[in-house]
Protein backbone atom coordinates (compact mmCIF):
# COMPACT_ATOMS: atom_id res chain seq x y z
CA UNK A 1 0.00 0.00 0.00
CA UNK A 2 3.09 2.17 -0.26
CA UNK A 3 2.38 5.42 -2.02
CA UNK A 4 -1.29 5.53 -1.08
CA UNK A 5 -0.99 6.95 2.44
CA UNK A 6 -1.82 10.47 1.27
CA UNK A 7 -4.70 9.39 -0.97
CA UNK A 8 -8.29 9.95 0.12
CA UNK A 9 -9.75 6.52 1.00
CA UNK A 10 -12.83 7.32 -1.07
CA UNK A 11 -10.59 7.53 -4.14
CA UNK A 12 -9.11 4.05 -3.68
CA UNK A 13 -10.23 1.20 -5.91
CA UNK A 14 -12.33 -1.56 -4.38
CA UNK A 15 -9.30 -3.87 -4.31
CA UNK A 16 -7.16 -1.21 -2.67
CA UNK A 17 -9.84 -0.69 -0.02
CA UNK A 18 -9.88 -4.43 0.68
CA UNK A 19 -6.08 -4.49 1.03
CA UNK A 20 -6.14 -1.49 3.37
CA UNK A 21 -8.84 -3.11 5.51
CA UNK A 22 -6.86 -6.37 5.68
CA UNK A 23 -3.67 -4.48 6.55
CA UNK A 24 -5.52 -2.68 9.35
CA UNK A 25 -6.78 -5.93 10.83
CA UNK A 26 -3.34 -7.53 10.58
CA UNK A 27 -1.77 -4.49 12.26
CA UNK A 28 -3.90 -5.30 15.31
CA UNK A 29 -2.05 -8.62 15.65
CA UNK A 30 -5.12 -10.80 15.29
CA UNK A 31 -4.57 -14.54 14.92
CA UNK A 32 -8.00 -15.23 13.40
CA UNK A 33 -9.31 -13.53 10.25
CA UNK A 34 -12.96 -13.78 9.22
CA UNK A 35 -13.55 -12.78 5.60
CA UNK A 36 -16.91 -12.45 3.86
CA UNK A 37 -16.73 -12.94 0.07
CA UNK A 38 -13.05 -11.92 -0.08
CA UNK A 39 -12.76 -12.31 -3.87
CA UNK A 40 -15.96 -10.44 -4.72
CA UNK A 41 -15.56 -7.49 -7.10
CA UNK A 42 -11.84 -8.13 -7.66
CA UNK A 43 -10.35 -8.56 -11.11
CA UNK A 44 -8.38 -11.79 -11.77
CA UNK A 45 -5.07 -10.16 -10.83
CA UNK A 46 -6.55 -8.83 -7.60
CA UNK A 47 -7.97 -12.26 -6.80
CA UNK A 48 -4.56 -13.90 -7.36
CA UNK A 49 -2.88 -11.30 -5.15
CA UNK A 50 -5.39 -11.80 -2.36
CA UNK A 51 -5.18 -15.60 -2.53
CA UNK A 52 -1.37 -15.32 -2.39
CA UNK A 53 -1.67 -13.11 0.70
CA UNK A 54 -4.09 -15.57 2.33
CA UNK A 55 -1.68 -18.42 1.54
CA UNK A 56 1.17 -16.54 3.20
CA UNK A 57 -0.94 -15.74 6.26
CA UNK A 58 -2.02 -19.36 6.56
CA UNK A 59 1.59 -20.54 6.38
CA UNK A 60 2.46 -18.22 9.28
CA UNK A 61 -0.23 -19.86 11.42
CA UNK A 62 -3.13 -17.45 11.02
CA UNK A 63 -6.57 -19.03 11.15
CA UNK A 64 -8.67 -17.83 8.21
CA UNK A 65 -12.41 -18.32 8.10
CA UNK A 66 -14.03 -17.53 4.76
CA UNK A 67 -17.73 -17.18 3.98
CA UNK A 68 -18.21 -17.42 0.23
CA UNK A 69 -20.55 -18.50 -2.54
CA UNK A 70 -17.48 -19.07 -4.74
CA UNK A 71 -17.39 -22.87 -4.43
CA UNK A 72 -14.45 -23.24 -6.85
CA UNK A 73 -12.26 -20.97 -4.74
CA UNK A 74 -13.33 -22.54 -1.46
CA UNK A 75 -12.88 -26.14 -2.66
CA UNK A 76 -9.42 -25.38 -4.05
CA UNK A 77 -8.12 -23.18 -1.26
CA UNK A 78 -9.64 -24.21 2.06
CA UNK A 79 -8.41 -27.02 4.29
CA UNK A 80 -11.96 -27.60 5.51
CA UNK A 81 -15.28 -26.74 3.88
CA UNK A 82 -18.61 -26.60 5.69
CA UNK A 83 -21.71 -26.07 3.59
CA UNK A 84 -24.63 -24.36 5.31
CA UNK A 85 -28.15 -24.11 3.91
CA UNK A 86 -31.16 -22.63 5.66
CA UNK A 87 -29.07 -22.18 8.79
CA UNK A 88 -28.08 -25.85 9.02
CA UNK A 89 -24.81 -27.63 8.27
CA UNK A 90 -25.55 -29.96 5.38
CA UNK A 91 -22.02 -31.13 4.51
CA UNK A 92 -18.55 -31.04 5.97
CA UNK A 93 -15.25 -32.00 4.33
CA UNK A 94 -11.58 -31.85 5.14
CA UNK A 95 -9.16 -31.53 2.22
CA UNK A 96 -8.24 -34.97 0.94
CA UNK A 97 -11.23 -36.67 2.60
CA UNK A 98 -14.71 -37.53 1.42
CA UNK A 99 -17.75 -35.34 2.00
CA UNK A 100 -19.71 -36.15 5.12
CA UNK A 101 -23.41 -35.42 4.78
CA UNK A 102 -24.99 -34.19 7.98
C-alpha positions as a Markdown table, in Angstrom:
| # | Residue | x | y | z |
|---|---|---|---|---|
| 1 | Unk | 0.0 | 0.0 | 0.0 |
| 2 | Unk | 3.1 | 2.2 | -0.3 |
| 3 | Unk | 2.4 | 5.4 | -2.0 |
| 4 | Unk | -1.3 | 5.5 | -1.1 |
| 5 | Unk | -1.0 | 7.0 | 2.4 |
| 6 | Unk | -1.8 | 10.5 | 1.3 |
| 7 | Unk | -4.7 | 9.4 | -1.0 |
| 8 | Unk | -8.3 | 10.0 | 0.1 |
| 9 | Unk | -9.7 | 6.5 | 1.0 |
| 10 | Unk | -12.8 | 7.3 | -1.1 |
| 11 | Unk | -10.6 | 7.5 | -4.1 |
| 12 | Unk | -9.1 | 4.0 | -3.7 |
| 13 | Unk | -10.2 | 1.2 | -5.9 |
| 14 | Unk | -12.3 | -1.6 | -4.4 |
| 15 | Unk | -9.3 | -3.9 | -4.3 |
| 16 | Unk | -7.2 | -1.2 | -2.7 |
| 17 | Unk | -9.8 | -0.7 | 0.0 |
| 18 | Unk | -9.9 | -4.4 | 0.7 |
| 19 | Unk | -6.1 | -4.5 | 1.0 |
| 20 | Unk | -6.1 | -1.5 | 3.4 |
| 21 | Unk | -8.8 | -3.1 | 5.5 |
| 22 | Unk | -6.9 | -6.4 | 5.7 |
| 23 | Unk | -3.7 | -4.5 | 6.6 |
| 24 | Unk | -5.5 | -2.7 | 9.3 |
| 25 | Unk | -6.8 | -5.9 | 10.8 |
| 26 | Unk | -3.3 | -7.5 | 10.6 |
| 27 | Unk | -1.8 | -4.5 | 12.3 |
| 28 | Unk | -3.9 | -5.3 | 15.3 |
| 29 | Unk | -2.1 | -8.6 | 15.6 |
| 30 | Unk | -5.1 | -10.8 | 15.3 |
| 31 | Unk | -4.6 | -14.5 | 14.9 |
| 32 | Unk | -8.0 | -15.2 | 13.4 |
| 33 | Unk | -9.3 | -13.5 | 10.3 |
| 34 | Unk | -13.0 | -13.8 | 9.2 |
| 35 | Unk | -13.6 | -12.8 | 5.6 |
| 36 | Unk | -16.9 | -12.5 | 3.9 |
| 37 | Unk | -16.7 | -12.9 | 0.1 |
| 38 | Unk | -13.1 | -11.9 | -0.1 |
| 39 | Unk | -12.8 | -12.3 | -3.9 |
| 40 | Unk | -16.0 | -10.4 | -4.7 |
| 41 | Unk | -15.6 | -7.5 | -7.1 |
| 42 | Unk | -11.8 | -8.1 | -7.7 |
| 43 | Unk | -10.4 | -8.6 | -11.1 |
| 44 | Unk | -8.4 | -11.8 | -11.8 |
| 45 | Unk | -5.1 | -10.2 | -10.8 |
| 46 | Unk | -6.6 | -8.8 | -7.6 |
| 47 | Unk | -8.0 | -12.3 | -6.8 |
| 48 | Unk | -4.6 | -13.9 | -7.4 |
| 49 | Unk | -2.9 | -11.3 | -5.2 |
| 50 | Unk | -5.4 | -11.8 | -2.4 |
| 51 | Unk | -5.2 | -15.6 | -2.5 |
| 52 | Unk | -1.4 | -15.3 | -2.4 |
| 53 | Unk | -1.7 | -13.1 | 0.7 |
| 54 | Unk | -4.1 | -15.6 | 2.3 |
| 55 | Unk | -1.7 | -18.4 | 1.5 |
| 56 | Unk | 1.2 | -16.5 | 3.2 |
| 57 | Unk | -0.9 | -15.7 | 6.3 |
| 58 | Unk | -2.0 | -19.4 | 6.6 |
| 59 | Unk | 1.6 | -20.5 | 6.4 |
| 60 | Unk | 2.5 | -18.2 | 9.3 |
| 61 | Unk | -0.2 | -19.9 | 11.4 |
| 62 | Unk | -3.1 | -17.4 | 11.0 |
| 63 | Unk | -6.6 | -19.0 | 11.1 |
| 64 | Unk | -8.7 | -17.8 | 8.2 |
| 65 | Unk | -12.4 | -18.3 | 8.1 |
| 66 | Unk | -14.0 | -17.5 | 4.8 |
| 67 | Unk | -17.7 | -17.2 | 4.0 |
| 68 | Unk | -18.2 | -17.4 | 0.2 |
| 69 | Unk | -20.6 | -18.5 | -2.5 |
| 70 | Unk | -17.5 | -19.1 | -4.7 |
| 71 | Unk | -17.4 | -22.9 | -4.4 |
| 72 | Unk | -14.5 | -23.2 | -6.9 |
| 73 | Unk | -12.3 | -21.0 | -4.7 |
| 74 | Unk | -13.3 | -22.5 | -1.5 |
| 75 | Unk | -12.9 | -26.1 | -2.7 |
| 76 | Unk | -9.4 | -25.4 | -4.0 |
| 77 | Unk | -8.1 | -23.2 | -1.3 |
| 78 | Unk | -9.6 | -24.2 | 2.1 |
| 79 | Unk | -8.4 | -27.0 | 4.3 |
| 80 | Unk | -12.0 | -27.6 | 5.5 |
| 81 | Unk | -15.3 | -26.7 | 3.9 |
| 82 | Unk | -18.6 | -26.6 | 5.7 |
| 83 | Unk | -21.7 | -26.1 | 3.6 |
| 84 | Unk | -24.6 | -24.4 | 5.3 |
| 85 | Unk | -28.2 | -24.1 | 3.9 |
| 86 | Unk | -31.2 | -22.6 | 5.7 |
| 87 | Unk | -29.1 | -22.2 | 8.8 |
| 88 | Unk | -28.1 | -25.9 | 9.0 |
| 89 | Unk | -24.8 | -27.6 | 8.3 |
| 90 | Unk | -25.5 | -30.0 | 5.4 |
| 91 | Unk | -22.0 | -31.1 | 4.5 |
| 92 | Unk | -18.5 | -31.0 | 6.0 |
| 93 | Unk | -15.2 | -32.0 | 4.3 |
| 94 | Unk | -11.6 | -31.9 | 5.1 |
| 95 | Unk | -9.2 | -31.5 | 2.2 |
| 96 | Unk | -8.2 | -35.0 | 0.9 |
| 97 | Unk | -11.2 | -36.7 | 2.6 |
| 98 | Unk | -14.7 | -37.5 | 1.4 |
| 99 | Unk | -17.7 | -35.3 | 2.0 |
| 100 | Unk | -19.7 | -36.1 | 5.1 |
| 101 | Unk | -23.4 | -35.4 | 4.8 |
| 102 | Unk | -25.0 | -34.2 | 8.0 |
